Amino acid sequence: MSFSDFAFEIFEKSISNYHIKDDVYQELVNPFADKDISHLLYHKNWIDTVQWHYEDIIRDPKIEPVAALELKRKIDASNQERTDMVEYLDSYFLDKYKSVVPSANATINTESPAWAIDRLSILALKIYHMKEEAARKDASDAHRAKCQEKLNVLLEQRVDLSTAIDQLLNDIESGSKYMKVYKQMKMYNDEELNPVLYQKKS
């Protein structure tokens, strides 16, 4: 099984397990062992799944301002956790391929493997929810048909993205590409870099 198919299966498991309760406040119960890459992939997608539903809730036009602000804080924290998980994933790949000597003409990719896998995780969520819409019994035929068209595009996108991820990993393993990871260094979460935060301290 390719790595992309392996990851997608875990993403589907995470999404399915989340929707048993369909509650953003439910506890994360990771079925995989701590040191296993499966554990990291499951945790990564769970964060994405919870945030997907945060984004749904905050768009409720009747949400109270205080509740909206609290939820915005949760989304900010989730975004930071998502970034951290991507960096953990890239650390896994850096360690996995640390003994590979890149060829003299090796090139770098526009994004690291983990950021491409991050896109695959989000795509798994889009596919899951578009399937729901395409099968909604209380929706019109036109709505279901339109959503089915969108689902077909998402499924095609999955093939293309999966192929690209597996090719990138093969290229890194063979030495024709090399990894170089940059930390995100988000400034707005840092009390030393966000002027709104550090001016409050002075």
N, C-alpha and C positions, 0 to 999 in steps of 0.2 A: 504494500500500500504506500502511495506517495505521502510525503509529509503534509501536503495541503489537504488531502482526503482524511488523513489521521486527525488533523486539527479540526476540520469541519465537523467530523463526527462528535468530537468532544464539545464543540460549540453547540451543536444540536442537542446534546444531552443536557448541557447547562440551561439552555433556553427552555427545553421541555420541563425540566425539574423546577425552574422558576415558576412556570405557569400552572403548576399544580395548585399553588396557593395564590399566585398572581398578586403579591403584596410586596411593596418596596421595602417594608420594614422587617421582612422575614429574615431569619438567620441563614447565613451561608454555611452549608454543610458540603464540604468538598469530598467526593467519594474516592479521590486518588491520594496515593502516598505523598507525603511532603516533598521528598527529593525527586519525584518523578516529573518529567516535563508535562505530563498530562495534568498534574495538579496545577501547574502554572497557567496552562491554557484554559482550564476550567475556571479558575479564579479570574483570569483576564476577561473572559466572556461574561461571567456573572456580573462584574462591575459594569460592563457595557449594557447588559440587559436591565439592570436596576436603573442606570442612568437614562436609558431609552424611555422608561416609564416615568421617571422624574420629569423628563421633557414633555411628556403627554400631560401630566398633572398640572404643570406650571402654566400651560396654555389654556387652562380653564378660565373663561372670562369672568366667572363668578368667584374666583379664588380670593380670599381675604389678603390684603396687603402684607400683614404680619406673616401669614402662612407662606406667601410668595417669597418673602425675603428669607425666611428660614429654608425654604426649598432651594433658593438660589445659592445659599451657602453650601447646601448638600451637593449641588451640582458642581460648584467650584472644587469642593473636596474630592468629589468623584473624578473630576478631570485630572487632578493631580495624581490620584491613585492610579488612574488609567495610564498616565505617562510613566509612572514608576514601574508598573507592570511590563510595559513595553521595553523599558530599559533592562529589567530583569531577564526578559526573553532574549534580548540581544546579547546579554552577558552569557547566556546559555550557548548561543551560537558562536560567540567569540571563543569560548572554552572548547567547544566541540571541534572547531577548525583551527585551533592554535598551532597545531603541528604542520599545517599546510603551508608550503612555501610558494607564494604567488609567482607566476611566470614573469619574465622581464617586461612583457607587454600587457600585463594584467590591468584591468580598468576597474573603476569604482562604480557602483550602482547609484542611481538618483536617490534611493531610499534603502534603509537597512532591511534585513529580512523581517524583523519584528514589526516594523511599521507597515510592511505589506501584509503581515498576518493580522495586524490590528484592523486593516481594511476588510480582510476576510471575515473577521469576527462581526463587524458591523453589517457586512453583507448577509451573513447568516441570519441576523435579526430582521433585515429588510425582507428576506425571502420568507421567513416564518410569518411575519405579519401581513405580507402581501398575499400569501396563500390563504390566510384567514379572510381577508377582504374579498378575494376571488370566489370564496365559497359561502359568503354571508347570506343566510336565508332571508334576512329581513331587508336586504338591499335590492335595488332594481336590477333587472337583467343588464341594463347599460352599465351600471356600476361594476357588476361582476365581470363583464366582458372587458371593460377598460382596465380593471385590476389584473385580469389574466394576461393582457398584453404587456403590462408592466412586469408581471412575474416572469414572463418569457424572456424579457430583456435581462432581468436580474439573474436568471439561471444561465443565460449566455455569458453574462459578466463573471459569474462564478467560475465557469470553465476557463475563461481568459485569465482571470486573476490567479487561479490555482496553477495554471500552466506557467505563468510568469514566476510565481513563487518557487515552484519546483525547479525551474530552469536556473533561477538565481542561486539556489542552494547547491545545485549540481555544479554550477560555474565556480562557486566559492570553493567547493570540495576539490575541484580539479585544478584550481589555481589560476583560472582565466579571469576571475574577478576577485577582489579582496574587500573585506569589511573595514569600515572606519566609522565608528559610532560617536556622535556628538550628543552630549547631554543637552536636554531641552533648555535648562537655565531660565525657566519662566520667571520673569521679574515681578509680576504683580502679586505673587504669593510670598515674596521675600521682604521681610521687614527692613532689610538694609538697602533694598533697591527700589521699592515702591515709595515715591515721595509722600503719598497720602498716609502711608503707615509710618515712615521714619520721622516725618514732621510732627506726628502726634506724640512721639516719644520725647521730643526735645522741649 
